[in-house]
Amino acid sequence: MKSTVFDKEIEYIRNPRYKESVRIYLDLLPDYFYEIPASSTGKYHPSFALGDGGLVRHTKVAVKIANELVNSKVIGDVFTADEKDLIIFSLLLHDGLKEGVVKEKYTRFDHPLLIANFIKENKDKTTLKDEEVEMLSSIVAAHMGEYNTNPYSDVVLPLPKNKFEKMVHMCDLLASRKFLDVKFDENNNIIE
């Protein structure tokens, strides 16, 4: 199972139904997700997110940031337990189709919409309710935040509107900042 690379991050999720469902989605993702760097050019991510497995490391850092924030008393108290789980769930999947449904050479600008559709298209393989699928889809669709236009694309991505979409965008944004220096062990686990 490909999802085992995220065993530690999946443990942040408390709801067993969500744990099972996120594993299903992670196992359905194309193999390249587990192999490529977070940035095809190296321009937009810190050094830990480059090279083989860089996208996995970026995802782990975004999830770690989210877990810290949603479990802080100051920030986390605005979320229910299930909402916290769905934030983590969203971050585990947010870049799952970064280079397309079938691997392309570069990042697909519309990858947030691709993963949102992927979540909807594979709903019947999970135990997720319709409203949970809608929530996950809207969160991942808006994860690019203010970076929602591209001069080479007619697509305009949705801006984050609610606290869930804004939280996921913030965690993804922070995980992509070059000033971060996160250390990983030989199994791509964050060294605490």
N, CA, C and O of each residue as an XYZ file, in Angstrom:
768
protein
N       0.826     -1.196      0.000
C       0.000      0.000      0.000
C       0.867      1.254      0.000
O       1.712      1.442      0.874
N       0.644      2.098     -0.985
C       1.425      3.329     -1.104
C       1.204      4.252      0.084
O       2.102      4.999      0.471
N       0.013      4.200      0.659
C      -0.336      5.128      1.742
C       0.503      4.933      2.994
O       0.518      5.811      3.857
N       1.200      3.815      3.122
C       1.984      3.582      4.338
C       3.070      4.634      4.532
O       3.525      4.848      5.656
N       3.492      5.293      3.459
C       4.489      6.355      3.591
C       3.953      7.495      4.475
O       4.727      8.274      5.031
N       2.623      7.583      4.596
C       1.992      8.615      5.410
C       1.387      8.058      6.701
O       0.479      8.671      7.263
N       1.864      6.925      7.173
C       1.299      6.318      8.389
C       1.268      7.301      9.559
O       0.251      7.421     10.243
N       2.360      7.992      9.786
C       2.434      8.916     10.925
C       1.422     10.052     10.766
O       0.746     10.424     11.725
N       1.321     10.595      9.563
C       0.405     11.711      9.315
C      -1.053     11.256      9.395
O      -1.905     12.006      9.870
N      -1.344     10.054      8.943
C      -2.708      9.524      9.018
C      -3.117      9.328     10.477
O      -4.298      9.428     10.807
N      -2.158      9.054     11.341
C      -2.458      8.903     12.770
C      -2.943     10.200     13.409
O      -3.571     10.159     14.467
N      -2.668     11.343     12.796
C      -3.196     12.607     13.311
C      -4.712     12.648     13.199
O      -5.376     13.370     13.943
N      -5.259     11.874     12.269
C      -6.705     11.821     12.045
C      -7.318     10.901     13.095
O      -6.856      9.777     13.291
N      -8.353     11.379     13.761
C      -8.958     10.600     14.847
C     -10.115      9.716     14.370
O     -10.294      8.604     14.866
N     -10.885     10.203     13.423
C     -12.063      9.487     12.947
C     -11.635      8.278     12.105
O     -11.023      8.457     11.052
N     -11.946      7.043     12.549
C     -11.501      5.853     11.817
C     -12.054      5.779     10.386
O     -11.406      5.225      9.498
N     -13.219      6.323     10.173
C     -13.806      6.329      8.832
C     -12.985      7.215      7.888
O     -12.793      6.884      6.718
N     -12.511      8.331      8.411
C     -11.667      9.216      7.604
C     -10.297      8.586      7.345
O      -9.752      8.699      6.247
N      -9.751      7.928      8.358
C      -8.456      7.249      8.175
C      -8.539      6.232      7.046
O      -7.666      6.173      6.181
N      -9.596      5.436      7.067
C      -9.779      4.412      6.041
C      -9.953      5.062      4.659
O      -9.371      4.602      3.678
N     -10.742      6.115      4.589
C     -11.012      6.763      3.307
C      -9.791      7.460      2.733
O      -9.553      7.387      1.527
N      -9.011      8.137      3.573
C      -7.830      8.817      3.043
C      -6.821      7.806      2.515
O      -6.140      8.071      1.524
N      -6.718      6.652      3.167
C      -5.822      5.605      2.657
C      -6.265      5.134      1.268
O      -5.436      4.904      0.387
N      -7.563      4.997      1.089
C      -8.078      4.568     -0.221
C      -7.665      5.576     -1.287
O      -7.144      5.199     -2.337
N      -7.897      6.850     -1.017
C      -7.508      7.879     -1.987
C      -6.001      7.888     -2.239
O      -5.564      7.939     -3.389
N      -5.209      7.839     -1.173
C      -3.753      7.867     -1.334
C      -3.256      6.680     -2.152
O      -2.321      6.818     -2.941
N      -3.874      5.522     -1.970
C      -3.474      4.342     -2.735
C      -3.907      4.423     -4.199
O      -3.329      3.755     -5.056
N      -4.916      5.234     -4.484
C      -5.382      5.423     -5.860
C      -4.568      6.459     -6.633
O      -4.639      6.512     -7.861
N      -3.804      7.273     -5.933
C      -3.015      8.304     -6.608
C      -1.974      7.667     -7.523
O      -1.506      6.560     -7.258
N      -1.614      8.360     -8.597
C      -0.577      7.817     -9.482
C       0.754      7.648     -8.744
O       1.063      8.402     -7.821
N       1.521      6.667     -9.155
C       2.808      6.393     -8.513
C       3.726      7.612     -8.490
O       4.493      7.800     -7.545
N       3.646      8.439     -9.534
C       4.572      9.575     -9.601
C       4.456     10.502     -8.392
O       5.439     11.136     -8.008
N       3.268     10.589     -7.787
C       3.091     11.453     -6.620
C       4.118     11.131     -5.539
O       4.577     12.024     -4.826
N       4.471      9.878     -5.420
C       5.387      9.422     -4.372
C       6.856      9.555     -4.774
O       7.748      9.237     -3.988
N       7.103     10.022     -5.991
C       8.464     10.032     -6.517
C       8.998     11.416     -6.872
O      10.200     11.659     -6.758
N       8.127     12.323     -7.298
C       8.588     13.593     -7.874
C       8.926     14.635     -6.810
O       8.508     14.514     -5.658
N       9.688     15.663     -7.206
C       9.908     16.804     -6.314
C       8.634     17.638     -6.214
O       7.739     17.510     -7.050
N       8.551     18.477     -5.214
C       7.382     19.337     -5.046
C       7.318     20.406     -6.128
O       6.234     20.889     -6.455
N       8.450     20.775     -6.681
C       8.511     21.790     -7.726
C       9.280     21.223     -8.905
O      10.408     20.757     -8.750
N       8.676     21.261    -10.077
C       9.351     20.718    -11.259
C      10.557     21.565    -11.660
O      11.460     21.075    -12.338
N      10.577     22.831    -11.245
C      11.695     23.712    -11.590
C      12.630     23.968    -10.407
O      13.748     24.444    -10.600
N      12.185     23.658     -9.186
C      12.976     23.952     -7.999
C      12.840     25.391     -7.542
O      13.504     25.808     -6.593
N      11.989     26.146     -8.203
C      11.874     27.585     -7.969
C      11.014     27.945     -6.758
O      11.266     28.959     -6.108
N      10.007     27.134     -6.446
C       8.992     27.561     -5.485
C       8.943     26.789     -4.173
O       7.984     26.946     -3.417
N       9.935     25.967     -3.877
C       9.891     25.171     -2.650
C      11.273     25.092     -2.018
O      12.280     25.260     -2.707
N      11.331     24.839     -0.713
C      12.622     24.729     -0.020
C      13.380     23.465     -0.426
O      12.822     22.580     -1.075
N      14.624     23.390     -0.048
C      15.486     22.291     -0.496
C      14.967     20.911     -0.080
O      15.137     19.948     -0.828
N      14.340     20.795      1.094
C      13.853     19.477      1.511
C      12.767     18.937      0.588
O      12.532     17.729      0.551
N      12.101     19.823     -0.161
C      10.999     19.408     -1.033
C      11.454     19.125     -2.465
O      10.634     18.849     -3.340
N      12.758     19.195     -2.695
C      13.287     18.941     -4.030
C      13.794     17.507     -4.117
O      13.935     16.831     -3.098
N      14.064     17.053     -5.313
C      14.600     15.712     -5.516
C      13.549     14.632     -5.368
O      12.368     14.921     -5.178
N      13.988     13.384     -5.456
C      13.083     12.238     -5.349
C      12.315     12.284     -4.034
O      12.911     12.451     -2.970
N      11.008     12.139     -4.103
C      10.178     12.138     -2.906
C       9.917     13.513     -2.320
O       9.345     13.619     -1.235
N      10.320     14.562     -3.009
C      10.141     15.913     -2.497
C       8.689     16.306     -2.270
O       8.379     17.028     -1.322
N       7.793     15.828     -3.141
C       6.377     16.159     -2.969
C       5.807     15.476     -1.732
O       4.953     16.043     -1.049
N       6.266     14.277     -1.443
C       5.855     13.594     -0.208
C       6.331     14.395      1.002
O       5.573     14.599      1.950
N       7.586     14.849      0.969
C       8.120     15.618      2.103
C       7.374     16.945      2.258
O       7.070     17.355      3.379
N       7.079     17.614      1.154
C       6.286     18.851      1.217
C       4.925     18.576      1.856
O       4.474     19.335      2.715
N       4.285     17.507      1.442
C       2.970     17.142      1.978
C       3.063     16.874      3.473
O       2.205     17.314      4.238
N       4.094     16.160      3.890
C       4.278     15.856      5.310
C       4.456     17.137      6.129
O       3.930     17.247      7.236
N       5.190     18.090      5.589
C       5.411     19.345      6.312
C       4.112     20.142      6.394
O       3.802     20.702      7.446
N       3.354     20.203      5.313
C       2.063     20.917      5.336
C       1.127     20.293      6.367
O       0.439     21.003      7.100
N       1.104     18.963      6.419
C       0.262     18.257      7.392
C       0.753     18.513      8.810
O      -0.055     18.720      9.715
N       2.059     18.501      9.012
C       2.625     18.756     10.346
C       2.266     20.163     10.832
O       1.891     20.349     11.990
N       2.383     21.141      9.951
C       2.008     22.513     10.301
C       0.534     22.562     10.685
O       0.172     23.157     11.700
N      -0.314     21.938      9.875
C      -1.757     21.927     10.164
C      -2.039     21.260     11.501
O      -2.828     21.768     12.298
N      -1.403     20.133     11.748
C      -1.644     19.419     12.997
C      -1.273     20.282     14.202
O      -1.996     20.309     15.198
N      -0.157     20.978     14.108
C       0.251     21.871     15.197
C      -0.784     22.982     15.399
O      -1.151     23.292     16.533
N      -1.248     23.573     14.310
C      -2.179     24.695     14.404
C      -3.562     24.276     14.890
O      -4.132     24.922     15.769
N      -4.101     23.205     14.326
C      -5.466     22.815     14.720
C      -5.513     22.267     16.144
O      -6.583     22.194     16.750
N      -4.364     21.886     16.672
C      -4.337     21.390     18.045
C      -3.847     22.435     19.045
O      -3.667     22.136     20.225
N      -3.634     23.662     18.568
C      -3.299     24.740     19.505
C      -4.599     25.301     20.065
O      -5.614     25.356     19.371
N      -4.560     25.707     21.303
C      -5.776     26.215     21.952
C      -6.243     27.535     21.355
O      -7.443     27.805     21.321
N      -5.336     28.338     20.897
C      -5.698     29.647     20.364
C      -6.345     29.535     18.987
O      -7.350     30.189     18.712
N      -5.768     28.710     18.132
C      -6.251     28.597     16.752
C      -7.231     27.439     16.589
O      -8.247     27.577     15.908
N      -6.937     26.320     17.199
C      -7.700     25.103     16.968
C      -9.089     25.064     17.544
O      -9.904     24.237     17.135
N      -9.380     25.941     18.487
C     -10.688     25.857     19.137
C     -11.850     26.270     18.237
O     -13.008     26.136     18.634
N     -11.567     26.762     17.049
C     -12.652     27.121     16.117
C     -13.067     25.942     15.235
O     -13.982     26.062     14.419
N     -12.387     24.798     15.403
C     -12.671     23.613     14.593
C     -13.163     22.468     15.470
O     -12.671     22.273     16.581
N     -14.132     21.715     14.969
C     -14.541     20.479     15.645
C     -13.486     19.410     15.368
O     -12.601     19.605     14.534
N     -13.581     18.297     16.059
C     -12.636     17.192     15.832
C     -12.698     16.703     14.386
O     -11.661     16.476     13.763
N     -13.909     16.539     13.849
C     -14.031     16.084     12.458
C     -13.497     17.123     11.480
O     -12.894     16.761     10.470
N     -13.704     18.394     11.758
C     -13.175     19.444     10.880
C     -11.652     19.425     10.875
O     -11.032     19.593      9.824
N     -11.050     19.223     12.033
C      -9.592     19.110     12.102
C      -9.120     17.933     11.244
O      -8.145     18.042     10.501
N      -9.826     16.812     11.359
C      -9.478     15.628     10.559
C      -9.587     15.911      9.067
O      -8.730     15.487      8.291
N     -10.623     16.616      8.664
C     -10.823     16.893      7.236
C      -9.789     17.882      6.698
O      -9.470     17.850      5.509
N      -9.269     18.747      7.545
C      -8.166     19.623      7.145
C      -6.928     18.784      6.857
O      -6.279     18.963      5.826
N      -6.599     17.871      7.763
C      -5.450     16.971      7.556
C      -5.669     16.126      6.302
O      -4.766     15.994      5.475
N      -6.845     15.563      6.161
C      -7.241     14.753      5.010
C      -6.989     15.537      3.725
O      -6.376     15.023      2.789
N      -7.462     16.780      3.683
C      -7.309     17.629      2.491
C      -5.842     17.850      2.155
O      -5.448     17.779      0.991
N      -5.038     18.115      3.169
C      -3.620     18.364      2.925
C      -2.897     17.115      2.439
O      -1.968     17.212      1.637
N      -3.304     15.959      2.908
C      -2.687     14.725      2.415
C      -2.918     14.548      0.916
O      -2.083     13.966      0.223
N      -4.036     15.044      0.419
C      -4.388     14.864     -0.997
C      -4.135     16.077     -1.879
O      -4.149     15.938     -3.102
N      -3.905     17.255     -1.320
C      -3.987     18.507     -2.085
C      -3.146     18.540     -3.357
O      -3.573     19.135     -4.347
N      -1.984     17.928     -3.366
C      -1.119     17.928     -4.554
C      -1.055     16.555     -5.227
O      -0.129     16.276     -5.988
N      -2.026     15.714     -4.947
C      -1.997     14.332     -5.428
C      -1.955     14.169     -6.929
O      -1.474     13.147     -7.418
N      -2.443     15.141     -7.674
C      -2.409     15.093     -9.138
C      -1.661     16.308     -9.687
O      -2.057     16.898    -10.693
N      -0.595     16.661     -9.019
C       0.144     17.886     -9.342
C       0.631     17.925    -10.786
O       0.657     18.992    -11.399
N       1.013     16.791    -11.328
C       1.473     16.750    -12.717
C       0.465     16.052    -13.621
O       0.829     15.492    -14.655
N      -0.814     16.089    -13.219
C      -1.872     15.548    -14.060
C      -2.346     14.176    -13.618
O      -1.735     13.535    -12.764
N      -3.439     13.741    -14.211
C      -3.974     12.403    -13.936
C      -2.967     11.365    -14.430
O      -2.691     10.370    -13.759
N      -2.434     11.623    -15.610
C      -1.296     10.871    -16.146
C      -0.133     11.852    -16.130
O      -0.267     12.992    -16.575
N       1.002     11.408    -15.619
C       2.147     12.303    -15.402
C       2.527     13.081    -16.655
O       2.722     12.529    -17.738
N       2.622     14.397    -16.448
C       3.100     15.285    -17.497
C       4.460     15.829    -17.075
O       4.936     15.520    -15.982
N       5.085     16.628    -17.921
C       6.436     17.097    -17.640
C       6.478     18.138    -16.520
O       7.426     18.170    -15.735
N       5.455     18.986    -16.448
C       5.452     20.080    -15.485
C       4.188     20.051    -14.640
O       3.240     19.319    -14.925
N       4.200     20.866    -13.597
C       3.029     21.034    -12.747
C       1.856     21.517    -13.593
O       1.992     22.415    -14.424
N       0.714     20.905    -13.361
C      -0.520     21.359    -14.001
C      -1.088     22.492    -13.161
O      -1.331     22.320    -11.967
N      -1.302     23.657    -13.781
C      -1.854     24.783    -13.028
C      -3.208     24.427    -12.432
O      -3.545     24.871    -11.334
N      -3.980     23.628    -13.153
C      -5.328     23.265    -12.695
C      -5.342     22.047    -11.775
O      -6.399     21.453    -11.560
N      -4.178     21.664    -11.223
C      -4.140     20.463    -10.374
C      -5.087     20.529     -9.181
O      -5.566     19.482     -8.747
N      -5.386     21.721     -8.620
C      -6.388     21.738     -7.542
C      -7.767     21.255     -8.005
O      -8.483     20.592     -7.254
N      -8.127     21.589     -9.232
C      -9.419     21.150     -9.767
C      -9.387     19.667    -10.119
O     -10.384     18.961     -9.973
N      -8.228     19.204    -10.585
C      -8.088     17.774    -10.903
C      -8.278     16.928     -9.645
O      -8.987     15.923     -9.678
N      -7.651     17.327     -8.536
C      -7.765     16.526     -7.315
C      -9.157     16.658     -6.707
O      -9.659     15.712     -6.101
N      -9.784     17.822     -6.864
C     -11.169     17.986     -6.389
C     -12.093     17.018     -7.133
O     -12.947     16.373     -6.524
N     -11.917     16.923     -8.440
C     -12.726     15.978     -9.232
C     -12.399     14.531     -8.883
O     -13.292     13.686     -8.826
N     -11.132     14.248     -8.652
C     -10.690     12.904     -8.266
C     -11.384     12.459     -6.984
O     -11.811     11.311     -6.867
N     -11.492     13.370     -6.028
C     -12.169     13.057     -4.757
C     -13.625     12.707     -5.022
O     -14.149     11.741     -4.468
N     -14.268     13.486     -5.859
C     -15.682     13.228     -6.185
C     -15.847     11.924     -6.971
O     -16.738     11.125     -6.681
N     -14.994     11.719     -7.955
C     -15.106     10.543     -8.826
C     -14.874      9.229     -8.082
O     -15.386      8.188     -8.492
N     -14.117      9.269     -7.012
C     -13.800      8.043     -6.267
C     -14.548      7.924     -4.948
O     -14.236      7.056     -4.132
N     -15.518      8.778     -4.738
C     -16.305      8.800     -3.500
C     -16.892      7.440     -3.167
O     -16.884      7.028     -2.007
N     -17.406      6.731     -4.181
C     -18.097      5.462     -3.936
C     -17.170      4.351     -3.437
O     -17.643      3.307     -2.986
N     -15.870      4.566     -3.514
C     -14.907      3.596     -2.990
C     -14.660      3.820     -1.500
O     -13.961      3.040     -0.853
N     -15.246      4.904     -0.961
C     -15.028      5.275      0.442
C     -16.353      5.247      1.201
O     -17.406      4.947      0.639
N     -16.271      5.565      2.483
C     -17.480      5.670      3.314
C     -17.823      7.135      3.590
O     -18.578      7.433      4.516
N     -17.277      8.035      2.798
C     -17.534      9.455      3.002
C     -18.964      9.817      2.623
O     -19.540      9.263      1.687
N     -19.516     10.759      3.372
C     -20.845     11.292      3.077
C     -20.707     12.370      2.012
O     -19.630     12.933      1.819
N     -21.808     12.652      1.326
C     -21.793     13.652      0.257
C     -21.252     14.996      0.734
O     -20.456     15.624      0.036
N     -21.675     15.445      1.920
C     -21.232     16.748      2.411
C     -19.735     16.751      2.753
O     -19.080     17.788      2.644
N     -19.200     15.614      3.157
C     -17.759     15.512      3.427
C     -16.971     15.580      2.121
O     -15.925     16.226      2.053
N     -17.471     14.918      1.098
C     -16.822     14.954     -0.216
C     -16.843     16.380     -0.766
O     -15.848     16.855     -1.312
N     -17.966     17.049     -0.621
C     -18.065     18.440     -1.093
C     -17.090     19.336     -0.344
O     -16.439     20.194     -0.941
N     -16.993     19.134      0.957
C     -16.080     19.947      1.756
C     -14.626     19.705      1.342
O     -13.877     20.656      1.120
N     -14.230     18.441      1.238
C     -12.865     18.107      0.827
C     -12.560     18.678     -0.557
O     -11.488     19.237     -0.785
N     -13.507     18.532     -1.468
C     -13.303     19.012     -2.839
C     -13.137     20.527     -2.883
O     -12.268     21.035     -3.591
N     -13.958     21.243     -2.139
C     -13.848     22.711     -2.152
C     -12.544     23.167     -1.497
O     -11.940     24.149     -1.927
N     -12.114     22.454     -0.462
C     -10.863     22.820      0.215
C      -9.677     22.649     -0.730
O      -8.872     23.568     -0.883
N      -9.559     21.480     -1.367
C      -8.395     21.259     -2.238
C      -8.445     22.150     -3.474
O      -7.402     22.560     -3.984
N      -9.646     22.454     -3.961
C      -9.777     23.309     -5.145
C      -9.238     24.713     -4.876
O      -8.750     25.377     -5.791
N      -9.324     25.166     -3.627
C      -8.910     26.530     -3.267
C      -7.528     26.591     -2.626
O      -7.140     27.645     -2.123
N      -6.776     25.493     -2.628
C      -5.538     25.485     -1.846
C      -4.437     26.406     -2.376
O      -3.483     26.692     -1.653
N      -4.546     26.869     -3.602
C      -3.514     27.756     -4.148
C      -3.673     29.197     -3.668
O      -2.783     30.023     -3.875
N      -4.798     29.501     -3.031
C      -4.988     30.836     -2.480
C      -4.908     31.918     -3.523
O      -5.529     31.826     -4.582
N      -4.132     32.954     -3.218
C      -4.031     34.098     -4.128
C      -3.287     33.781     -5.415
O      -3.275     34.591     -6.341
N      -2.675     32.626     -5.479
C      -1.976     32.203     -6.701
C      -2.960     31.470     -7.610
O      -2.698     30.352     -8.055
N      -4.082     32.108     -7.874
C      -5.192     31.436     -8.551
C      -5.297     31.747    -10.034
O      -6.233     31.294    -10.693
N      -4.347     32.519    -10.576
C      -4.315     32.762    -12.020
C      -2.914     32.480    -12.545
O      -1.934     32.454    -11.800
N      -2.858     32.270    -13.848
C      -1.592     31.941    -14.493
C      -1.639     32.533    -15.903
O      -2.631     32.349    -16.608
N      -0.594     33.234    -16.327
C      -0.628     33.848    -17.659
C      -0.711     32.832    -18.803
O      -1.041     33.194    -19.932
N      -0.413     31.567    -18.514
C      -0.428     30.534    -19.555
C      -1.696     29.696    -19.539
O      -1.795     28.701    -20.257
N      -2.665     30.093    -18.723
C      -3.900     29.312    -18.593
C      -5.103     30.239    -18.487
O      -5.022     31.322    -17.906
N      -6.214     29.800    -19.056
C      -7.480     30.534    -18.923
C      -8.204     30.162    -17.630
O      -9.201     30.793    -17.279
N      -7.717     29.149    -16.922
C      -8.355     28.683    -15.695
C      -8.141     29.710    -14.586
O      -7.036     30.223    -14.404
N      -9.203     30.000    -13.854
C      -9.111     30.824    -12.645
C      -9.549     29.924    -11.496
O     -10.702     29.499    -11.425
N      -8.618     29.646    -10.607
C      -8.892     28.764     -9.472
C      -9.700     29.514     -8.417
O      -9.574     30.732     -8.298
N     -10.526     28.805     -7.652
C     -11.290     29.486     -6.598
C     -10.383     30.003     -5.487
O      -9.387     29.373     -5.130
N     -10.747     31.155     -4.955
C     -10.043     31.701     -3.793
C     -10.597     31.058     -2.526
O     -11.780     30.719     -2.482
N      -9.778     30.883     -1.504
C     -10.288     30.358     -0.236
C     -11.310     31.317      0.370
O     -11.075     32.522      0.462
N     -12.442     30.760      0.779
C     -13.522     31.601      1.311
C     -13.810     31.335      2.785
O     -14.150     32.261      3.521
N     -13.680     30.101      3.221
C     -14.037     29.785      4.606
C     -12.795     29.407      5.412
O     -11.690     29.322      4.876
N     -13.000     29.186      6.699
C     -11.863     28.922      7.594
C     -11.111     27.644      7.238
O      -9.915     27.546      7.510
N     -11.775     26.672      6.642
C     -11.119     25.407      6.268
C     -10.209     25.628      5.063
O      -9.050     25.214      5.056
N     -10.756     26.284      4.052
C      -9.986     26.570      2.842
C      -8.799     27.472      3.159
O      -7.702     27.264      2.641
N      -9.014     28.464      4.003
C      -7.932     29.372      4.380
C      -6.855     28.654      5.188
O      -5.667     28.916      4.999
N      -7.247     27.764      6.074
C      -6.275     27.007      6.880
C      -5.405     26.126      5.980
O      -4.183     26.099      6.126
N      -6.031     25.413      5.059
C      -5.265     24.527      4.177
C      -4.339     25.341      3.281
O      -3.185     24.964      3.076
N      -4.833     26.447      2.749
C      -3.953     27.300      1.937
C      -2.765     27.783      2.769
O      -1.624     27.734      2.308
N      -3.026     28.246      3.983
C      -1.953     28.767      4.831
C      -0.901     27.684      5.109
O       0.298     27.955      5.041
N      -1.340     26.473      5.420
C      -0.394     25.387      5.721
C       0.425     25.012      4.492
O       1.628     24.771      4.593
N      -0.225     24.964      3.331
C       0.479     24.671      2.080
C       1.472     25.784      1.764
O       2.610     25.517      1.379
N       1.045     27.018      1.925
C       1.917     28.165      1.664
C       3.145     28.130      2.570
O       4.270     28.290      2.098
N       2.933     27.923      3.860
C       4.059     27.871      4.788
C       5.012     26.727      4.464
O       6.229     26.886      4.564
N       4.471     25.586      4.080
C       5.311     24.429      3.752
C       6.137     24.662      2.486
O       7.100     23.937      2.235
N       5.771     25.657      1.694
C       6.504     25.927      0.459
C       7.530     27.053      0.607
O       8.223     27.389     -0.352
N       7.627     27.632      1.799
C       8.543     28.769      1.979
C       9.989     28.298      2.051
O      10.310     27.350      2.768
N      10.844     28.960      1.310
C      12.255     28.559      1.215
C      13.020     28.745      2.522
O      14.087     28.156      2.697
N      12.497     29.550      3.437
C      13.223     29.749      4.708
C      13.080     28.561      5.648
O      13.790     28.487      6.651
N      12.179     27.630      5.348
C      12.023     26.447      6.199
C      13.186     25.489      5.990
O      13.665     25.302      4.872
N      13.624     24.894      7.074
C      14.691     23.899      7.007
C      14.270     22.717      7.864
O      14.692     22.587      9.013
N      13.450     21.874      7.305
C      12.934     20.717      8.024
C      13.848     19.531      7.729
O      14.246     19.310      6.585
N      14.170     18.784      8.760
C      15.041     17.619      8.608
C      14.207     16.338      8.559
O      13.204     16.203      9.261
N      14.642     15.405      7.717
C      13.961     14.128      7.537
C      14.928     12.984      7.771
O      16.127     13.112      7.525
N      14.397     11.855      8.253
C      15.228     10.659      8.388
C      15.245      9.913      7.055
O      14.685     10.381      6.065
N      15.887      8.757      7.041
C      16.034      7.988      5.800
C      14.709      7.445      5.260
O      14.647      7.016      4.107
N      13.651      7.456      6.073
C      12.329      7.004      5.624
C      11.384      8.163      5.303
O      10.169      7.982      5.220
N      11.959      9.357      5.124
C      11.180     10.570      4.831
C      10.226     10.951      5.940
O       9.179     11.543      5.679
N      10.570     10.619      7.179
C       9.792     11.065      8.337
C      10.460     12.304      8.914
O      11.687     12.387      8.970
N       9.656     13.257      9.340
C      10.187     14.491      9.916
C      10.896     14.154     11.221
O      10.373     13.432     12.070
N      12.095     14.697     11.353
C      12.837     14.524     12.605
C      12.345     15.599     13.559
O      12.450     16.793     13.279
N      11.809     15.163     14.685
C      11.228     16.096     15.661
C      12.311     16.752     16.479
O      12.017     17.568     17.352
